[in-house]
């Protein structure tokens, strides 16, 4: 004969926390690592943040200078070939 | 020439070097004489020498002091011609018109003669001396 049970069996509560009687202080101590971890993550986020505008400008200058160096010889010849307007 | 120098008892290698140098010089001189490009209009030349017009950073000619209709017409005429040349050459060189004009401006300023005017990076007009001109930091040496 089987005994009729409505729900699955649960292990008996052994600690105060399991019984839902943990004090606020104990809860705070237990959650401390989580708080520290989240704070560290936040700190990491702030340090990563960097302004991207100056970087773009520098890149632009570099490209222009490269172009100018590439064109220099050709432009010099152009000036000689068109001496009447230079 | 070779045999003549040899007669003086000079080193063979040196003789050959000299002959090559002479040949090179002759070729260069010939090349210069062969490419006789059109020269500046006397009015333009005078305006440059007197500092009425100067070379701008952007590759075009600018009026330095007071403008007259005659001066303005001359400068416009030259700048239109320059722009046409820049546009054509920039396309061939796969560059933009502005890039090519700026490069030409660098070189045109570098080639100004003492007494002529040019535009410094701060936008002001300077008189060229025997010292190198003040140019944009991006200009090639």
Backbone of each chain as ProteinMPNN parsed JSONL, in Angstrom:
{"seq_chain_A": "XXXXXXXXXXXXXXXXXXXXXXXXXXXXXXXXXXXXXXXXXXXXXXXXXXXXXXXXXXXXXXXXXXXXXXXXXXXXXXXXXXXXXX", "coords_chain_A": {"N_chain_A": [[0.842, -1.202, 0.0], [0.554, 2.193, -0.855], [1.532, 5.35, 0.489], [-0.446, 8.265, 0.395], [0.635, 11.275, -0.978], [0.74, 14.757, -1.331], [2.657, 16.633, -2.151], [6.212, 16.755, -3.11], [8.782, 15.482, -0.974], [10.551, 17.479, 1.365], [13.737, 18.408, 2.619], [14.352, 18.694, 6.094], [14.373, 21.885, 7.674], [17.458, 23.146, 8.714], [18.875, 25.33, 9.579], [18.574, 28.685, 10.948], [18.271, 30.519, 8.913], [17.186, 28.994, 6.889], [14.79, 28.576, 7.937], [13.664, 30.957, 7.638], [14.189, 32.873, 9.464], [16.464, 34.486, 9.526], [18.571, 37.09, 10.677], [18.618, 40.638, 9.955], [21.184, 41.659, 10.017], [22.818, 39.442, 9.621], [22.082, 38.813, 7.033], [23.042, 41.018, 5.671], [25.801, 40.72, 6.015], [26.203, 38.359, 4.605], [25.59, 39.17, 2.01], [27.621, 40.817, 1.373], [29.981, 40.113, -0.309], [28.812, 40.117, -2.844], [28.011, 42.78, -3.133], [30.522, 44.051, -3.123], [31.643, 42.964, -5.433], [29.951, 43.988, -7.422], [30.487, 46.66, -7.171], [33.156, 46.779, -7.949], [32.906, 46.083, -10.623], [31.527, 48.273, -11.591], [33.456, 50.279, -11.195], [35.343, 49.424, -13.013], [34.026, 49.871, -15.438], [33.953, 52.673, -15.565], [36.637, 53.375, -15.867], [37.2, 52.467, -18.395], [35.863, 54.078, -20.117], [36.556, 56.459, -22.584], [37.375, 59.536, -24.221], [36.569, 59.834, -27.644], [36.882, 61.688, -29.613], [39.345, 63.321, -29.96], [41.058, 61.352, -30.929], [40.064, 60.719, -33.43], [40.524, 63.112, -34.812], [43.321, 63.272, -34.822], [43.927, 61.071, -36.417], [42.889, 61.917, -38.812], [44.603, 64.054, -39.463], [46.983, 62.655, -39.815], [46.382, 61.111, -42.066], [45.991, 63.079, -43.985], [48.54, 64.23, -44.121], [49.995, 62.108, -45.079], [48.894, 61.868, -47.607], [49.634, 64.317, -48.71], [52.406, 64.052, -48.79], [52.581, 62.024, -50.619], [51.667, 63.272, -52.905], [53.466, 65.277, -53.341], [55.742, 65.272, -55.138], [54.542, 65.106, -57.641], [52.969, 67.429, -57.623], [54.961, 69.343, -57.564], [56.109, 69.017, -60.096], [53.927, 69.767, -61.624], [53.742, 72.499, -61.051], [56.072, 73.407, -62.243], [55.539, 72.794, -64.9], [53.495, 74.515, -65.413], [54.405, 77.159, -65.331], [53.622, 79.729, -65.974], [51.36, 80.389, -64.497], [52.081, 80.126, -61.89]], "CA_chain_A": [[0.0, 0.0, 0.0], [1.361, 3.417, -0.926], [0.969, 6.481, 1.243], [-0.818, 9.385, -0.481], [1.324, 12.537, -0.659], [0.385, 15.814, -2.277], [3.869, 17.27, -2.704], [7.461, 16.048, -2.872], [9.311, 15.711, 0.357], [11.627, 18.457, 1.522], [14.592, 18.163, 3.778], [13.988, 19.545, 7.222], [15.195, 23.078, 7.821], [18.433, 22.955, 9.778], [19.396, 26.612, 10.085], [17.592, 29.76, 11.132], [18.049, 31.141, 7.605], [16.277, 28.139, 6.141], [13.458, 28.718, 8.537], [13.172, 32.306, 7.342], [14.336, 33.714, 10.635], [17.776, 35.127, 9.529], [18.497, 38.493, 11.086], [19.025, 41.596, 8.912], [22.642, 41.792, 10.087], [23.408, 38.264, 8.979], [21.815, 38.951, 5.588], [23.952, 42.051, 5.164], [27.154, 40.13, 5.962], [26.232, 37.37, 3.533], [25.498, 39.812, 0.693], [28.792, 41.703, 1.196], [30.785, 39.807, -1.515], [28.063, 40.527, -4.044], [28.091, 44.244, -3.203], [31.904, 44.385, -3.508], [31.829, 42.566, -6.824], [29.226, 44.917, -8.299], [31.2, 47.942, -7.096], [34.359, 46.607, -8.776], [32.467, 46.101, -12.022], [31.198, 49.666, -11.9], [34.729, 50.992, -11.273], [35.948, 49.01, -14.286], [33.291, 50.545, -16.51], [34.325, 54.086, -15.593], [38.008, 53.531, -16.366], [37.23, 52.118, -19.817], [35.293, 55.2, -20.861], [37.582, 57.392, -23.071], [36.866, 60.396, -25.298], [37.04, 59.342, -28.945], [36.996, 62.788, -30.567], [40.726, 63.675, -30.315], [41.658, 60.265, -31.696], [39.586, 60.874, -34.81], [41.191, 64.275, -35.388], [44.722, 62.906, -35.068], [43.924, 60.153, -37.551], [42.63, 62.735, -39.989], [45.824, 64.789, -39.779], [47.946, 61.697, -40.339], [46.009, 60.73, -43.427], [46.239, 64.211, -44.868], [49.98, 64.4, -44.313], [50.415, 61.022, -45.959], [48.443, 62.221, -48.96], [50.463, 65.439, -49.17], [53.732, 63.511, -49.131], [52.45, 61.228, -51.843], [51.41, 64.16, -54.043], [54.46, 66.361, -53.385], [56.561, 65.271, -56.35], [53.642, 65.385, -58.765], [52.586, 68.844, -57.554], [56.158, 70.11, -57.944], [56.202, 68.968, -61.556], [52.803, 70.545, -62.154], [54.091, 73.916, -60.925], [57.08, 73.704, -63.268], [54.916, 72.721, -66.223], [52.564, 75.64, -65.567], [55.153, 78.281, -64.727], [52.971, 81.019, -66.235], [50.319, 80.709, -63.509], [52.605, 79.924, -60.538]], "C_chain_A": [[0.867, 1.237, 0.0], [0.66, 4.532, -0.165], [0.697, 7.649, 0.301], [-0.112, 10.67, -0.044], [0.987, 13.563, -1.717], [1.613, 16.425, -2.946], [5.079, 16.421, -2.392], [7.973, 16.395, -1.491], [10.441, 16.707, 0.339], [12.456, 18.092, 2.726], [14.196, 19.13, 4.884], [14.927, 20.739, 7.324], [16.127, 22.903, 9.007], [18.888, 24.272, 10.383], [18.267, 27.62, 10.218], [17.224, 30.388, 9.787], [17.036, 30.34, 6.804], [14.854, 28.258, 6.675], [12.891, 30.121, 8.315], [13.31, 33.232, 8.517], [15.697, 34.423, 10.695], [17.619, 36.595, 9.885], [18.986, 39.382, 9.943], [20.543, 41.709, 8.871], [23.317, 40.632, 9.351], [23.235, 38.333, 7.465], [22.806, 39.921, 4.963], [25.35, 41.477, 5.006], [27.245, 39.157, 4.793], [26.229, 38.018, 2.145], [26.711, 40.703, 0.394], [29.614, 41.368, -0.067], [30.11, 40.278, -2.794], [28.15, 42.032, -4.24], [29.476, 44.672, -3.69], [32.119, 44.099, -4.994], [31.169, 43.563, -7.774], [29.915, 46.284, -8.321], [32.441, 47.899, -7.996], [34.008, 46.695, -10.259], [32.191, 47.531, -12.468], [32.475, 50.483, -12.109], [35.408, 50.685, -12.606], [35.317, 49.736, -15.451], [33.758, 51.986, -16.669], [35.715, 54.267, -16.213], [38.101, 53.264, -17.864], [36.769, 53.302, -20.666], [36.392, 56.195, -21.28], [37.001, 58.268, -24.175], [37.447, 59.971, -26.65], [37.285, 60.464, -29.946], [38.446, 63.136, -30.95], [41.389, 62.624, -31.179], [41.297, 60.415, -33.165], [40.342, 62.005, -35.506], [42.645, 63.939, -35.738], [44.846, 62.023, -36.306], [43.783, 60.935, -38.855], [43.891, 63.472, -40.436], [46.854, 63.846, -40.402], [47.655, 61.34, -41.782], [46.331, 61.866, -44.39], [47.736, 64.359, -45.171], [50.521, 63.324, -45.256], [50.096, 61.35, -47.403], [49.34, 63.314, -49.54], [51.851, 64.942, -49.575], [53.688, 62.724, -50.429], [52.349, 62.135, -53.071], [52.55, 65.158, -54.298], [55.235, 66.422, -54.707], [55.726, 65.675, -57.566], [53.274, 66.871, -58.799], [53.756, 69.744, -57.96], [56.327, 70.155, -59.457], [55.116, 69.823, -62.205], [53.127, 72.039, -62.137], [55.114, 74.304, -62.006], [56.465, 73.727, -64.67], [53.984, 73.901, -66.49], [53.153, 76.912, -64.974], [54.475, 79.632, -64.952], [51.922, 81.382, -65.196], [50.794, 80.455, -62.077], [53.729, 80.904, -60.221]], "O_chain_A": [[1.819, 1.326, 0.775], [-0.564, 4.661, -0.157], [1.553, 7.981, -0.52], [-0.239, 11.102, 1.102], [0.958, 13.234, -2.903], [1.612, 16.699, -4.146], [5.035, 15.512, -1.562], [7.653, 17.437, -0.921], [11.21, 16.761, -0.621], [11.961, 17.547, 3.713], [13.757, 20.25, 4.62], [16.13, 20.617, 7.09], [15.712, 22.574, 10.118], [19.246, 24.33, 11.56], [17.172, 27.442, 9.685], [16.071, 30.739, 9.534], [16.159, 30.892, 6.14], [13.871, 28.067, 5.959], [11.781, 30.43, 8.748], [12.64, 34.262, 8.584], [16.081, 34.916, 11.756], [16.673, 37.259, 9.46], [19.697, 38.911, 9.057], [21.124, 41.841, 7.793], [24.25, 40.821, 8.572], [24.132, 37.958, 6.71], [23.338, 39.682, 3.878], [26.013, 41.71, 3.995], [28.245, 39.133, 4.075], [26.805, 37.468, 1.206], [26.822, 41.27, -0.693], [29.917, 42.281, -0.835], [30.765, 40.777, -3.709], [28.338, 42.512, -5.358], [29.599, 45.539, -4.555], [32.709, 44.906, -5.713], [31.744, 43.938, -8.796], [29.927, 46.973, -9.341], [32.736, 48.857, -8.71], [34.73, 47.308, -11.044], [32.567, 47.944, -13.566], [32.58, 51.267, -13.052], [35.974, 51.571, -13.246], [36.02, 50.173, -16.363], [33.936, 52.463, -17.79], [35.939, 55.196, -16.988], [38.995, 53.787, -18.53], [37.233, 53.495, -21.789], [37.092, 56.723, -20.416], [36.21, 57.786, -24.986], [38.654, 59.775, -26.785], [37.837, 60.221, -31.019], [38.753, 63.237, -32.138], [42.187, 62.948, -32.059], [42.148, 60.251, -34.039], [40.752, 61.865, -36.658], [43.13, 64.282, -36.816], [45.744, 62.201, -37.129], [44.454, 60.659, -39.85], [44.212, 63.514, -41.624], [47.511, 64.189, -41.384], [48.558, 61.274, -42.616], [46.874, 61.643, -45.472], [48.138, 64.582, -46.313], [51.375, 63.583, -46.105], [50.909, 61.14, -48.302], [49.751, 63.25, -50.698], [52.398, 65.37, -50.592], [54.624, 62.751, -51.229], [52.874, 61.815, -54.137], [52.592, 65.803, -55.346], [55.366, 67.485, -55.313], [56.151, 66.476, -58.398], [53.266, 67.494, -59.861], [53.567, 70.77, -58.614], [56.648, 71.198, -60.027], [55.354, 70.509, -63.199], [52.826, 72.757, -63.09], [55.032, 75.379, -62.6], [56.817, 74.558, -65.508], [53.714, 74.244, -67.641], [52.499, 77.636, -64.224], [54.722, 80.579, -64.205], [51.617, 82.562, -65.022], [50.0, 80.556, -61.142], [54.285, 80.873, -59.123]]}, "seq_chain_B": "XXXXXXXXXXXXXXXXXXXXXXXXXXXXXXXXXXXXXXXXXXXXXXXXXXXXXXXXXXXXXXXXXXXXXXXXXXXXXXXXXXXXXXXXXXXXXXXXXXXXXXXXXXXXXXXXXXXXXXXXXXXXXXXXXXXXXXXXXXXXX", "coords_chain_B": {"N_chain_B": [[87.585, 63.312, -74.548], [88.18, 61.549, -72.537], [90.585, 60.303, -73.377], [92.279, 62.444, -73.381], [92.472, 63.234, -70.719], [93.566, 60.953, -69.704], [96.041, 61.063, -70.756], [97.312, 62.718, -69.023], [97.93, 61.075, -67.061], [96.099, 60.108, -65.182], [93.985, 58.413, -62.796], [92.199, 55.582, -63.916], [89.575, 54.862, -63.143], [88.641, 57.227, -62.016], [88.65, 58.867, -64.208], [86.634, 57.705, -65.72], [84.441, 58.172, -64.084], [84.33, 60.954, -64.127], [83.765, 61.409, -66.781], [81.233, 60.286, -66.947], [79.828, 61.967, -65.203], [80.02, 64.367, -66.564], [78.574, 63.741, -68.826], [76.096, 63.318, -67.699], [75.527, 65.865, -66.725], [75.408, 67.309, -69.068], [73.168, 66.142, -70.21], [71.189, 66.869, -68.359], [71.243, 69.643, -68.618], [70.46, 69.863, -71.256], [67.903, 68.825, -71.029], [66.667, 70.777, -69.489], [66.811, 72.948, -71.186], [65.275, 71.961, -73.201], [62.683, 71.806, -72.184], [61.08, 74.344, -72.25], [59.018, 76.125, -70.531], [56.027, 78.12, -70.53], [56.336, 81.49, -69.491], [55.762, 83.739, -66.655], [53.291, 86.307, -66.849], [54.197, 89.695, -67.421], [52.867, 91.635, -65.809], [51.874, 90.094, -63.749], [54.22, 89.075, -62.695], [55.375, 91.464, -61.769], [53.498, 92.209, -59.817], [53.845, 90.197, -57.985], [56.54, 90.565, -57.227], [56.38, 93.081, -56.039], [54.889, 92.559, -53.874], [52.122, 92.725, -53.918], [50.492, 90.672, -54.47], [50.232, 87.363, -53.102], [51.308, 84.005, -52.184], [48.916, 81.719, -51.15], [48.038, 79.456, -48.431], [46.31, 77.499, -49.283], [46.893, 76.9, -51.885], [46.267, 78.74, -53.772], [46.357, 82.028, -55.307], [46.58, 85.134, -53.573], [45.335, 88.444, -52.759], [47.29, 90.852, -51.248], [47.438, 93.542, -50.082], [45.595, 96.496, -50.558], [42.847, 96.061, -52.734], [42.424, 96.245, -56.256], [40.261, 96.626, -59.095], [41.557, 95.722, -61.373], [43.694, 94.213, -60.385], [42.281, 92.269, -59.007], [41.002, 90.994, -61.109], [43.14, 89.848, -62.442], [44.172, 88.091, -60.495], [41.944, 86.409, -60.067], [41.78, 85.264, -62.607], [44.181, 83.809, -62.785], [43.817, 82.065, -60.614], [41.579, 80.595, -61.398], [42.617, 79.228, -63.554], [44.602, 77.794, -62.218], [43.01, 76.202, -60.585], [41.755, 74.586, -62.448], [43.916, 73.126, -63.417], [44.718, 71.833, -61.049], [42.435, 70.255, -60.578], [42.422, 68.465, -62.703], [44.905, 67.187, -62.405], [44.637, 66.151, -59.845], [42.684, 64.248, -60.158], [43.998, 62.398, -61.794], [45.974, 61.64, -60.002], [44.51, 60.37, -58.128], [43.429, 61.795, -55.943], [41.844, 64.306, -53.833], [40.605, 67.503, -54.963], [41.133, 69.546, -53.11], [43.151, 68.412, -51.542], [45.205, 68.158, -53.406], [45.563, 70.817, -54.145], [46.352, 71.976, -51.726], [48.797, 70.68, -51.332], [50.211, 71.661, -53.538], [50.237, 74.308, -52.764], [51.91, 74.227, -50.509], [54.33, 73.705, -51.811], [54.529, 75.81, -53.616], [54.751, 77.952, -51.84], [57.146, 77.284, -50.642], [58.793, 77.76, -52.769], [58.794, 80.466, -53.146], [60.36, 83.639, -53.714], [62.852, 85.692, -52.046], [61.366, 88.628, -50.726], [58.913, 88.299, -51.903], [55.417, 87.659, -51.115], [53.813, 85.481, -48.749], [51.392, 83.251, -47.264], [51.282, 82.605, -43.853], [50.976, 79.78, -41.525], [49.212, 80.749, -39.537], [47.563, 82.377, -40.906], [48.294, 84.942, -41.507], [49.942, 87.415, -43.599], [53.221, 87.058, -44.793], [56.512, 88.28, -45.497], [58.749, 86.843, -47.675], [61.939, 85.8, -46.739], [65.482, 85.104, -46.89], [65.493, 82.983, -45.277], [63.904, 79.762, -44.525], [60.39, 79.504, -45.357], [57.492, 80.003, -43.158], [55.567, 77.276, -42.751], [52.672, 75.086, -43.112], [52.393, 72.385, -40.806], [52.057, 70.001, -42.014], [53.206, 70.076, -44.451], [55.447, 68.823, -46.936], [58.987, 68.249, -46.627]], "CA_chain_B": [[87.879, 63.832, -73.215], [88.766, 60.431, -71.803], [91.971, 60.098, -73.774], [93.043, 63.635, -73.007], [92.728, 63.169, -69.277], [94.447, 59.794, -69.535], [97.373, 61.525, -71.119], [97.902, 63.361, -67.838], [98.308, 60.02, -66.133], [95.139, 60.046, -64.07], [93.359, 57.129, -62.48], [91.211, 55.169, -64.913], [88.248, 54.926, -62.525], [88.314, 58.65, -61.847], [88.371, 59.375, -65.555], [85.318, 57.214, -66.127], [83.477, 58.901, -63.255], [84.255, 62.334, -64.624], [83.09, 61.35, -68.09], [79.819, 60.025, -66.65], [79.287, 63.188, -64.601], [79.913, 65.352, -67.638], [77.461, 63.306, -69.675], [74.883, 63.577, -66.916], [75.325, 67.309, -66.673], [74.991, 67.724, -70.407], [71.788, 65.659, -70.372], [70.333, 67.702, -67.515], [71.203, 70.973, -69.24], [69.653, 69.688, -72.461], [66.527, 68.644, -70.589], [66.17, 72.078, -69.042], [66.651, 73.791, -72.363], [64.229, 71.367, -74.035], [61.354, 72.054, -71.628], [60.93, 75.781, -72.013], [57.612, 76.359, -70.241], [55.576, 79.507, -70.624], [56.734, 82.289, -68.325], [54.737, 84.6, -66.061], [52.925, 87.579, -67.466], [54.96, 90.76, -66.74], [52.043, 92.271, -64.765], [51.832, 89.14, -62.636], [55.578, 89.055, -62.132], [55.553, 92.727, -61.04], [52.632, 92.165, -58.629], [54.505, 89.28, -57.04], [57.775, 91.181, -56.728], [56.056, 94.231, -55.192], [54.137, 92.077, -52.71], [50.677, 93.012, -54.013], [49.849, 89.352, -54.401], [51.044, 86.377, -52.384], [50.893, 82.596, -52.244], [48.122, 81.308, -49.992], [48.264, 78.073, -47.979], [45.42, 76.552, -49.967], [47.351, 76.641, -53.243], [45.805, 79.787, -54.682], [46.971, 83.344, -55.173], [45.754, 86.057, -52.802], [45.702, 89.855, -52.79], [47.824, 91.132, -49.911], [47.014, 94.841, -49.564], [44.355, 97.022, -51.131], [42.485, 95.413, -53.992], [41.906, 97.054, -57.352], [39.556, 95.73, -60.037], [42.536, 95.133, -62.299], [44.425, 93.193, -59.633], [41.322, 91.211, -58.716], [40.763, 90.249, -62.351], [44.342, 89.056, -62.711], [44.236, 87.014, -59.492], [40.863, 85.475, -60.388], [42.149, 84.578, -63.843], [45.223, 82.821, -62.457], [43.266, 81.049, -59.717], [40.697, 79.72, -62.18], [43.509, 78.346, -64.317], [45.221, 76.87, -61.258], [41.991, 75.235, -60.146], [41.549, 73.628, -63.549], [45.096, 72.247, -63.425], [44.626, 70.997, -59.837], [41.345, 69.287, -60.729], [42.855, 67.445, -63.657], [46.024, 66.426, -61.823], [44.151, 65.44, -58.662], [41.965, 63.073, -60.655], [45.024, 61.447, -62.232], [46.71, 61.161, -58.827], [43.535, 59.76, -57.232], [43.341, 62.616, -54.726], [40.804, 65.321, -53.964], [41.065, 68.811, -55.442], [41.677, 70.281, -51.958], [44.423, 67.786, -51.157], [46.214, 68.493, -54.406], [45.802, 72.261, -54.077], [47.12, 72.227, -50.502], [50.158, 70.218, -51.592], [50.814, 72.64, -54.449], [50.443, 75.505, -51.957], [53.137, 73.961, -49.737], [55.504, 73.796, -52.688], [54.571, 77.181, -54.152], [55.272, 78.815, -50.768], [58.567, 76.948, -50.486], [59.544, 78.276, -53.925], [58.741, 81.936, -53.251], [61.684, 84.26, -53.651], [62.902, 86.771, -51.047], [60.616, 89.828, -51.109], [57.547, 87.922, -52.258], [54.544, 87.422, -49.958], [53.17, 84.174, -48.607], [50.516, 83.158, -46.094], [51.792, 81.731, -42.791], [49.914, 78.896, -40.999], [48.218, 81.491, -38.734], [46.713, 83.131, -41.82], [48.845, 86.282, -41.77], [50.862, 87.524, -44.744], [54.63, 87.239, -44.421], [57.434, 88.527, -46.602], [59.762, 85.795, -47.723], [63.344, 86.193, -46.605], [66.336, 83.987, -47.327], [65.198, 81.854, -44.371], [62.761, 78.964, -44.993], [59.1, 80.107, -44.979], [56.678, 79.324, -42.136], [54.565, 76.507, -43.484], [51.826, 74.126, -42.404], [53.207, 71.271, -40.305], [51.871, 68.827, -42.877], [53.929, 70.269, -45.706], [56.648, 67.994, -47.069], [60.261, 68.972, -46.496]], "C_chain_B": [[88.642, 62.778, -72.425], [90.271, 60.32, -72.1], [92.842, 61.272, -73.334], [93.444, 63.558, -71.537], [93.709, 62.05, -68.976], [95.889, 60.203, -69.78], [98.079, 62.182, -69.94], [98.224, 62.353, -66.743], [97.37, 59.906, -64.946], [94.532, 58.661, -63.946], [92.223, 56.841, -63.467], [89.782, 55.328, -64.383], [87.76, 56.373, -62.435], [87.902, 59.263, -63.185], [86.961, 58.976, -65.978], [84.211, 57.967, -65.373], [83.252, 60.308, -63.792], [83.478, 62.388, -65.928], [81.582, 61.172, -67.879], [79.146, 61.285, -66.11], [79.05, 64.252, -65.664], [78.725, 65.035, -68.539], [76.132, 63.614, -68.988], [74.541, 65.043, -66.899], [74.796, 67.829, -68.011], [73.525, 67.352, -70.643], [70.824, 66.558, -69.604], [70.149, 69.08, -68.133], [70.304, 70.932, -70.477], [68.181, 69.594, -72.114], [65.896, 69.964, -70.189], [65.871, 72.974, -70.233], [65.473, 73.304, -73.208], [62.836, 71.675, -73.52], [61.222, 73.525, -71.249], [59.443, 76.072, -71.809], [57.3, 77.852, -70.312], [55.916, 80.267, -69.342], [55.577, 83.166, -67.844], [54.511, 85.854, -66.892], [53.674, 88.698, -66.722], [54.177, 91.441, -65.613], [51.993, 91.392, -63.516], [53.179, 89.111, -61.922], [55.814, 90.293, -61.266], [54.731, 92.728, -59.746], [53.222, 91.257, -57.554], [55.688, 89.977, -56.38], [57.482, 92.341, -55.773], [55.216, 93.829, -53.982], [52.666, 92.432, -52.734], [49.87, 91.73, -53.985], [50.796, 88.392, -53.685], [50.478, 84.98, -52.527], [50.143, 82.233, -50.971], [48.417, 79.846, -49.652], [47.481, 77.064, -48.801], [45.789, 76.301, -51.423], [46.902, 77.677, -54.261], [46.494, 81.106, -54.368], [46.017, 84.254, -54.388], [46.245, 87.484, -52.958], [46.115, 90.253, -51.373], [47.283, 92.45, -49.358], [45.657, 95.254, -50.117], [44.11, 96.381, -52.495], [42.035, 96.44, -55.016], [41.204, 96.108, -58.313], [40.526, 95.009, -60.969], [43.279, 93.976, -61.638], [43.532, 91.978, -59.376], [41.093, 90.337, -59.941], [41.937, 89.321, -62.64], [44.424, 87.847, -61.769], [43.159, 85.96, -59.768], [41.231, 84.61, -61.591], [43.163, 83.467, -63.552], [44.642, 81.703, -61.595], [42.316, 80.099, -60.437], [41.533, 78.725, -62.982], [44.167, 77.322, -63.393], [44.239, 75.779, -60.861], [41.761, 74.162, -61.209], [42.692, 72.627, -63.603], [45.029, 71.296, -62.231], [43.6, 69.886, -60.033], [41.776, 68.13, -61.624], [43.929, 66.552, -63.039], [45.569, 65.608, -60.62], [43.438, 64.154, -59.084], [42.943, 61.99, -61.083], [45.725, 60.819, -61.032], [45.792, 60.5, -57.804], [43.482, 60.48, -55.881], [42.193, 63.603, -54.914], [41.437, 66.631, -54.434], [41.744, 69.581, -54.311], [43.039, 69.732, -51.54], [45.532, 68.195, -52.119], [46.578, 69.974, -54.33], [46.648, 72.61, -52.854], [48.585, 71.821, -50.686], [50.895, 71.209, -52.49], [51.112, 73.938, -53.7], [51.71, 75.397, -51.121], [54.366, 74.238, -50.596], [55.654, 75.21, -53.245], [55.135, 78.154, -53.114], [56.766, 78.557, -50.58], [59.406, 77.564, -51.598], [59.425, 79.788, -54.094], [60.151, 82.48, -53.112], [61.678, 85.387, -52.627], [62.221, 88.041, -51.558], [59.178, 89.525, -51.468], [56.753, 87.6, -50.997], [54.015, 85.994, -49.967], [52.355, 84.166, -47.325], [51.088, 82.138, -45.103], [50.649, 80.862, -42.262], [48.862, 79.624, -40.159], [47.326, 82.379, -39.606], [47.253, 84.514, -42.175], [49.797, 86.246, -42.973], [52.281, 87.779, -44.245], [55.422, 87.546, -45.682], [58.53, 87.483, -46.553], [61.146, 86.416, -47.594], [64.192, 85.046, -47.133], [66.114, 82.756, -46.446], [64.024, 81.04, -44.922], [61.439, 79.582, -44.541], [58.41, 79.316, -43.872], [55.57, 78.594, -42.867], [53.771, 75.587, -42.568], [52.688, 72.926, -42.004], [53.097, 70.035, -41.201], [52.648, 68.933, -44.184], [55.169, 69.385, -45.762], [57.914, 68.853, -47.042], [60.718, 69.537, -47.83]], "O_chain_B": [[89.618, 63.078, -71.737], [91.1, 60.253, -71.193], [94.002, 61.095, -72.962], [94.597, 63.788, -71.173], [94.572, 62.178, -68.108], [96.815, 59.752, -69.107], [99.308, 62.195, -69.875], [98.71, 62.7, -65.667], [97.807, 59.635, -63.827], [94.567, 57.856, -64.877], [91.418, 57.709, -63.803], [88.902, 55.85, -65.068], [86.608, 56.68, -62.745], [86.96, 60.049, -63.28], [86.201, 59.782, -66.514], [83.19, 58.344, -65.949], [82.119, 60.778, -63.893], [82.655, 63.275, -66.154], [80.768, 61.817, -68.54], [78.033, 61.625, -66.51], [78.029, 64.94, -65.668], [77.978, 65.921, -68.956], [75.185, 64.1, -69.606], [73.377, 65.416, -67.046], [73.885, 68.654, -68.075], [72.75, 68.132, -71.196], [69.781, 66.957, -70.123], [69.041, 69.616, -68.167], [69.502, 71.835, -70.715], [67.324, 70.177, -72.778], [64.739, 70.237, -70.509], [64.848, 73.656, -70.291], [64.77, 74.092, -73.839], [61.898, 71.796, -74.308], [61.251, 73.888, -70.073], [58.697, 76.245, -72.773], [58.174, 78.708, -70.174], [55.792, 79.729, -68.242], [54.561, 83.317, -68.523], [55.419, 86.377, -67.539], [53.773, 88.644, -65.496], [54.751, 91.787, -64.581], [52.06, 91.878, -62.388], [53.247, 89.121, -60.693], [56.374, 90.199, -60.174], [55.202, 93.189, -58.707], [53.104, 91.531, -56.36], [55.827, 89.985, -55.156], [58.226, 92.568, -54.819], [54.872, 94.675, -53.157], [52.018, 92.444, -51.688], [48.723, 91.703, -53.54], [52.01, 88.594, -53.671], [49.331, 84.791, -52.932], [50.649, 82.408, -49.863], [48.966, 79.101, -50.464], [47.915, 75.929, -48.997], [45.086, 75.574, -52.125], [47.125, 77.519, -55.461], [47.12, 81.276, -53.323], [44.798, 84.152, -54.527], [47.417, 87.718, -53.251], [45.378, 90.018, -50.416], [46.722, 92.466, -48.262], [44.707, 94.471, -50.141], [45.029, 96.187, -53.291], [41.34, 97.398, -54.677], [41.514, 94.917, -58.346], [40.335, 93.841, -61.306], [43.47, 92.914, -62.231], [43.957, 90.83, -59.505], [41.001, 89.113, -59.843], [41.756, 88.167, -63.029], [44.708, 86.729, -62.198], [43.43, 84.761, -59.709], [41.025, 83.396, -61.594], [43.015, 82.336, -64.016], [44.937, 80.529, -61.817], [42.263, 78.914, -60.108], [41.202, 77.543, -63.076], [44.278, 76.143, -63.73], [44.582, 74.598, -60.805], [41.594, 72.983, -60.896], [42.476, 71.432, -63.807], [45.257, 70.095, -62.378], [43.852, 68.727, -59.701], [41.517, 66.965, -61.324], [43.869, 65.326, -63.136], [46.057, 64.499, -60.399], [43.577, 63.112, -58.445], [42.752, 60.812, -60.78], [46.033, 59.627, -61.033], [46.244, 60.11, -56.728], [43.489, 59.851, -54.824], [41.638, 63.726, -56.006], [42.645, 66.833, -54.315], [42.793, 70.193, -54.511], [43.958, 70.487, -51.225], [46.643, 68.533, -51.708], [47.748, 70.342, -54.436], [47.552, 73.442, -52.936], [49.494, 72.527, -50.251], [52.05, 71.553, -52.239], [52.119, 74.594, -53.966], [52.489, 76.346, -51.03], [55.308, 74.908, -50.171], [56.762, 75.74, -53.335], [55.895, 79.062, -53.45], [57.55, 79.487, -50.386], [60.586, 77.859, -51.404], [59.907, 80.336, -55.086], [61.015, 81.871, -52.482], [60.631, 85.978, -52.36], [62.469, 88.477, -52.682], [58.312, 90.392, -51.353], [57.325, 87.307, -49.947], [53.801, 85.386, -51.016], [52.589, 84.964, -46.417], [51.344, 80.984, -45.447], [49.482, 81.162, -42.512], [47.725, 79.16, -40.075], [46.434, 83.056, -39.095], [46.713, 85.18, -43.058], [50.368, 85.21, -43.314], [52.5, 88.621, -43.375], [55.058, 87.132, -46.782], [59.159, 87.268, -45.516], [61.472, 87.409, -48.244], [63.672, 84.12, -47.756], [66.49, 81.641, -46.807], [63.228, 81.564, -45.701], [61.372, 80.135, -43.443], [58.687, 78.135, -43.664], [54.733, 79.213, -43.524], [54.141, 75.342, -41.42], [53.58, 72.504, -42.741], [53.94, 69.14, -41.148], [52.728, 67.963, -44.938], [55.862, 69.215, -44.759], [57.892, 70.032, -47.394], [61.769, 70.174, -47.903]]}, "name": "protein", "num_of_chains": 2, "seq": "XXXXXXXXXXXXXXXXXXXXXXXXXXXXXXXXXXXXXXXXXXXXXXXXXXXXXXXXXXXXXXXXXXXXXXXXXXXXXXXXXXXXXXXXXXXXXXXXXXXXXXXXXXXXXXXXXXXXXXXXXXXXXXXXXXXXXXXXXXXXXXXXXXXXXXXXXXXXXXXXXXXXXXXXXXXXXXXXXXXXXXXXXXXXXXXXXXXXXXXXXXXXXXXXXXXXXXXXXXXXXXXXXXX"}
